[in-house]
Structure formats: C-alpha cells, structure tokens
Amino acid sequence: MRDAWVRGVLVAGVAVTACGCTSHSSEMTKPQPDRASEINLELGIDYLRKGNLTQAKEKIDRSVSQNPRNAKAQMAAGLLYDRLGEAKKADGHFDRAISLDSKDPDIANNYAAFLCRNDRFERGEKFALQAATNPLYKTPEVAFLNAGNCARGGNNLPRAEENYRNALRVRPRFAPALFAMAEIENQQQDYLSSRAFLQRFMELGRPSPQSLWLCVRTERALSNASAASACAARLKNEYPSAAETKELLETERKPG
C-alpha cells in the first residue's frame, strides 16, 4: 500500500512541476534559481519513482538548495529521506513544506502518512482530513483512508470506521477501505458486517493471503465450517509460503 501511495504522489508531483514549465512567458519572469530548482525537482522525482535513490538525492537536494522556499521540493525531500530511513530529516522537510504551503492537499496527505507511520497519530489524522476535505484534491478517498489508518493506529476504532466509511462514500469500490472495514468489524466482533465488506473486497479481484485468512477467521466465528474450509483451502493452495498460511496451519494443529 505504501509503495502504491508513493507512486501516486510522485506522478502528481511531476505533473505539477511540468505544468509550471509550460508557459514560456511565465518562465522568463522567474529567477534563474527557481527555474533550476523546478527542473532538478522533476528529475529527482522521476529518479525516486524509479527507485534510483542516489540520483534522486542528488537532484532533490540540489532543488532544495536552489530554492529552499519551493514547497514541492521540500515535500519531495521528505519522501526521499523517509525512503532512506532518516526519519528526523524527513520530518524537517515535511514540516518545512507544510509551513510554506499549508493549503496544498498533496503535502498535507504525504505528511499525514509519514506522521502515522511514525506513531504520531493525532497530528497525522489532522493533516489527512485537511487533505480529504480540500475540494481541489483529486483523490480524497486516499486521504480518508490515511485518516482512518491514523485513528486506528491510535486505537480509536469509532473514528477509524468513520474515516473509512467516508472513503467509501467517495469511492464505493475502493479496495483498501473495504478491507480495512472488514478487519475493523471483525475486530469489534461484528462478524456479519465483516463478511459483507470482505465479500465486496473479494469481488474486485484475486483475494490476498490477508483477506483469505480473515475469511477463515470470520467464517469460523460465524460457525460456517464449509465457508471457512473453502477459504482455508484457497489460502494453502494459492499462498503456501505466506505468513497467514503458517498461522492457519498452527491453528489446525491445535486440539479442539
């Protein structure tokens, strides 16, 4: 999920940068360092998307140096240093980006995801909701999903459920939110609701090992032995090496 989210963000960043370079007249009015910063940012984002972190670092660092007030460059630096495992440095760049452009939903949502991965759930949810409710944001369902993940990480299940449901109101067939709802309902022992969300999730494509294992647990809780056995068989046949398969086999070895 995280990789998919990063790819989506980087595509948006490239598009924004490219749009800034299409007008010849506007380019002529920009100071040279600003133009150079945008060019290096675009190159750096492309390298980051391709996983070439060495070249991405060179270009993004140069972009930030050329124009420290380039909010998109600061955001890209946050993404980069997060990928490099330098959380403190990433946080500094994200914080700088949000201070430069607090209304940019891409920046807010990226910072939210970073904060929640680093257990700063309340602040992360705040920025995710800020992005989700921005009418200019093209994928509010992703921001609502991040808000739900933040609330869930902070063990606030009612608010997590509210955020996931908001994601599904925007996009009813949004697979990550459907699966998150199935998990939460299972966790809260509402097994019939968990089954319903899981069925909607499975209609969208090949089940994952996580969804098949959740199916086993849900159907067992509902005393539906045949459905549980069917999901268990698929899990063992399609994902024999998955961690969820090992968990399943352990439960089958236990007596009673």
N, C-alpha and C positions, 0 to 999 in steps of 0.2 A: 504493500500500500504506500509505504513511504516513497519508494522509487517512482511509482506512478505519479504520485503527487509532485515530486521534484521535477519530473519530465514535463508535466503540465505547466508548472510555474515557469520553467525555463523557456518554453515555447512562447508564453505570454511576454516574458521579458525581452526576447528577441524581437517580437512583433512591435512592442512599444519603442524599442531603440530604433528599429528600421523606420517606423513612422516618423521619428524625429529627424530622419535624414532625407526624406523625400522632397522637401521643399528647398530648392536651390537658393531662393531669396532669403529664407529664414536661416539657412546655413551661413550665408555671407554675413549676417548680423551677429553670429555667435562668436565669442572669443575663441581663439585657436585651441587653448587647453580644453575648453568644453567640448568642442568637436572631437578632439583626440580622445577625450575620456569616453565619449559615446561609442567611438569606433572600437576602442580596446574593450569596452564593456560587451559589445556584441560578439567580438571574437572570444572573449573569456567565457561568456555564457555558452557559446557553441562548444568550446572545449569541455566545459563542465558537463554539458548534456552527453557528450561522447565518452565521459569518464577519464579524460586526459587531465588529471588534476595538476600536474606540473605546469603545463601550458596555461591552464585556466588560472592558476595562481599568479603567474607572471602577468597575464593580461588584466586580470581583475585588480590586482594590487596597483598596477600602473594606472588603471582607470580611476581608482580612488585617490591616488596621489595627484593626478592631473586635475581632478575636481572633487575635493572632499565633500562638497555640498550636493553631489549627484546622488539622490536618494536611491535610485535603482542600483547604482554601483555599490552603495553601502549594503543594500539587501543581498546582492549577488555575493558580496564578500561574506555576509553572514551564512549564506548557503554553503559557500566554499569551505569556510573554516569549520562549520558543523560537519561536513563530509570528512574533513581532515582530523576530526576528533578534538579540535581545540575549542571547547565549549565557551570558555571565558572570552576568547577573542571573537567568536561568532556572536555572542550576546552583545558585545560592544558595538559591533557593526549593525546588528538588527536594531538596537536601541537608537543608534545614530540615525538610521534610515527612518524610523518612525517619528523621530523628533523633527526631521527635515520635511516629511510629508505624512502627517498623521491621518490624512483622509484617503490615502492610497489603499484600496482593499487588498491588492496583492501583497503589499508589505505587511499589512495587519495580519493576514491569514498565514503568511510564511512565519512571521514572528510567533503567532499563536501556536503553530505546530511545534516550533522549536521549544517554546516555553513548556509545553505539556510533556514533551519527550524528556524534559529535564525537571519534571515534578513540580513545576510552578503552575499549578492547575487553574487557580482562580484568575490570575493575570492572563493566562493563555486563553481561557474561555472568553474573557472580556474582549480581547482583540479578535478572536474568531467570530464572535457575534457582531462586532463592529463591521467586519468584512461582509458577513452574511446579510446584514440589513442595509448595505450600501446598494442603492438601486442601479449603480453603474457596474456592479460586479457580475461577471458573466456566469460564474458557477457558484451560486450561493449554497447549493446543496453540499459542496465540499467543505465550505466554511462551517455550516451547521454540523456536519459530521465531525470536524475537528473540535467544535464546541462540545459535542456530545462525548467525544473521547476524553476531553479535558475534565468534564464533570464526572465522568465515570472513573477516571484516574484518581480524582479526589473523593471517590466513594459517595458521590451524590447521585444516586441512581434515578430519582424522580426527575432531576434536571437533565440528566443524560438522556433519558427517554424523551423528554420534551424536545430536546435538540434534534435527536434522530428522527422524531416524527415530523419536525419542521423540514428536515432534509427530504423526507418522503413526500411531503406536500408539494415541494418544488419539483421533485422528480420521483414519481411513484415507483419506478423500476430501477432505483439506484441501489445496486447490489451491496456495497459496503454497509449502507444504512439498514437494509433489510436483514443482513446477517447480524449486525450489532443489536438490532431489536430482538432477533431470535435468541441471542445469547443472554440479553438482559432479562427477557421474560422467563427464560429457563432458570436464571439465577434467582429470580423472585418467585420461582415455583408456579408460575402461570404457564403450565405446560401446553395447554391447548393453544394459547396465543403464540407461544414459541414455535409450535408445529406449523401454525398458519404462516408466520413470517418466513420460516425455513423453507416451506413449500414454494413460496413466492420467489425466494432466492434461488432455489434449485431449478426453477423454470427458466432461468436466464442463461444457463449453460452447464457445463460439466461440474458436478459437485467437487469441492475441495476436500482434502482429508479432514480439515477442521469442521466443515459442515456435515460430513458423514458421521463423524464422531459425536457431534452434537445431536444428530438424528438418533443415533443409538441411545444416548442418554435420555433424550426426550421421550422416545417411544417406550423405553423401559419404565420410565416414571409413569407413563400412561397405561402400563400393563399391556402394551400391544407387542407381544413377543414376535409375531411374524414380521411386522414392520421393522422392529429392532434388528432381527436376524438378517433381513434384506440389506439394511444399511451396513451392518457389520460385514456381510459377505463382500459388498462392494468395496468397503474400506480395505479389507485384506487383499482382495484381488487387484484393485487398481493402484493401491499405495502401500505395497508390502513393507517398504522401508521407512514409512512415516512415523514420527513420534506418536501420533494419535493411534496408529496401529499397535504399537508396543503397549500403549495404555490399555487398549481394548483387550489384547491378549492377556495382560496381567489380571484384568477383571474376570476373564473367563477361567483363569487358573484358580481363582479364589473359590472355596467351597460355599455353596448356598447363595 
